[in-house]
Amino acid sequence: MRSARAPWVALVLDVCCVLVFVIIGRASHTKGEAVGGIASTAWPFLAGLAAGWLAARAWRRPLALRPAGIAVWLCTVALGMVLRVVSGQGTAPAFIVVALAFLGLFLLGWRLLARLAAAKLAAR
């Protein structure tokens, strides 16, 4: 990934991870995939994602697991849950665990895969 594009690509991948989480979650609870419903469910997590990017200055090292990946992951879940409570949406303990697991796997997972692929290419 070219360094000038890396932050933008990383941000798009992070947003896609959050949207996949939301769409799968809504589908598993038969809430539907209407754009309004997806937006209503996604905005708290997208706001948390943005806060994580800012807190970690993730654009500097977008592929880094630490601090960028971990900060983005934890801020996405923590602030997402707080904003869900403030906006009157649910935050059952099981949902928090699922969000931590899914978003951790996806937000950290793509970074790990990208780093492994970059290391493999560099070794050639």
C-alpha positions as CSV (number, residue, x, y, z in Angstrom):
1,M,0.0,0.0,0.0
2,R,1.6,3.3,-1.0
3,S,2.1,5.5,2.0
4,A,0.1,8.5,0.6
5,R,-3.0,6.3,0.1
6,A,-2.5,4.1,3.1
7,P,-4.5,6.2,5.6
8,W,-7.5,6.6,3.3
9,V,-7.5,2.9,2.4
10,A,-7.2,2.0,6.1
11,L,-10.1,4.4,7.0
12,V,-12.3,2.9,4.3
13,L,-11.5,-0.6,5.5
14,D,-12.3,0.3,9.1
15,V,-15.7,1.9,8.0
16,C,-16.4,-1.3,6.0
17,C,-15.7,-3.4,9.1
18,V,-18.2,-1.4,11.2
19,L,-20.8,-1.6,8.4
20,V,-20.4,-5.3,8.0
21,F,-20.8,-5.7,11.8
22,V,-24.0,-3.6,11.7
23,I,-25.5,-5.3,8.7
24,I,-24.8,-8.8,10.0
25,G,-26.2,-7.9,13.4
26,R,-29.3,-6.4,12.0
27,A,-29.9,-9.3,9.7
28,S,-29.4,-11.8,12.6
29,H,-32.1,-10.0,14.5
30,T,-34.4,-9.6,11.5
31,K,-34.2,-5.8,11.8
32,G,-33.8,-5.5,8.0
33,E,-31.2,-3.8,5.8
34,A,-33.0,-0.5,5.2
35,V,-30.5,2.3,4.8
36,G,-32.2,4.3,7.6
37,G,-32.0,1.4,10.0
38,I,-28.4,0.7,9.1
39,A,-27.5,4.3,9.6
40,S,-29.3,4.5,13.0
41,T,-27.4,1.5,14.2
42,A,-24.0,2.4,12.7
43,W,-23.6,6.0,13.6
44,P,-22.6,5.4,17.3
45,F,-19.9,3.0,16.2
46,L,-18.7,5.2,13.3
47,A,-18.4,8.1,15.7
48,G,-16.4,5.9,18.0
49,L,-14.2,4.9,15.1
50,A,-13.6,8.5,14.2
51,A,-12.6,9.2,17.9
52,G,-10.3,6.3,17.9
53,W,-8.6,7.5,14.7
54,L,-8.1,10.9,16.2
55,A,-7.0,9.7,19.6
56,A,-4.4,7.4,18.1
57,R,-3.5,9.6,15.2
58,A,-4.0,6.5,13.1
59,W,-3.3,8.2,9.9
60,R,0.4,8.3,10.9
61,R,0.7,4.5,11.0
62,P,-2.6,3.1,9.8
63,L,-1.4,-0.5,9.6
64,A,0.0,-0.6,13.2
65,L,-1.7,-2.9,15.6
66,R,-0.4,-0.8,18.5
67,P,-1.4,2.0,19.1
68,A,-3.6,2.6,16.1
69,G,-5.4,-0.7,15.7
70,I,-6.1,-1.2,19.4
71,A,-7.2,2.4,20.0
72,V,-9.5,2.4,17.0
73,W,-11.0,-0.9,18.1
74,L,-11.5,0.0,21.8
75,C,-12.8,3.5,21.0
76,T,-15.2,2.2,18.4
77,V,-16.8,-0.2,20.9
78,A,-16.6,1.9,24.0
79,L,-17.8,5.2,22.5
80,G,-20.3,3.3,20.3
81,M,-21.9,1.7,23.4
82,V,-22.0,5.0,25.3
83,L,-23.6,6.7,22.3
84,R,-26.1,3.9,22.0
85,V,-27.1,4.3,25.6
86,V,-27.4,8.1,25.2
87,S,-29.6,7.7,22.1
88,G,-31.9,5.1,23.7
89,Q,-30.5,2.0,22.0
90,G,-29.7,-1.3,23.7
91,T,-26.4,-2.4,25.2
92,A,-27.0,-5.9,26.6
93,P,-23.8,-7.5,28.1
94,A,-23.8,-10.2,25.4
95,F,-24.0,-7.5,22.7
96,I,-20.9,-5.8,24.2
97,V,-19.0,-9.0,24.2
98,V,-20.0,-9.8,20.6
99,A,-19.1,-6.2,19.5
100,L,-15.7,-6.5,21.2
101,A,-15.0,-9.9,19.6
102,F,-16.3,-9.1,16.1
103,L,-14.8,-5.6,15.8
104,G,-11.5,-6.8,17.4
105,L,-11.2,-9.6,14.9
106,F,-12.0,-7.4,11.9
107,L,-10.4,-4.1,12.8
108,L,-7.2,-5.8,14.1
109,G,-7.4,-8.7,11.7
110,W,-7.2,-6.8,8.4
111,R,-4.2,-4.8,9.9
112,L,-2.4,-8.0,10.8
113,L,-3.0,-9.5,7.4
114,A,-1.8,-6.4,5.7
115,R,1.4,-6.3,7.8
116,L,2.0,-10.0,7.1
117,A,1.5,-9.4,3.3
118,A,3.8,-6.4,3.4
119,A,6.5,-8.3,5.2
120,K,6.2,-11.2,2.8
121,L,6.6,-8.8,-0.2
122,A,9.6,-7.0,1.5
123,A,11.3,-10.4,2.0
124,R,11.3,-11.1,-1.8
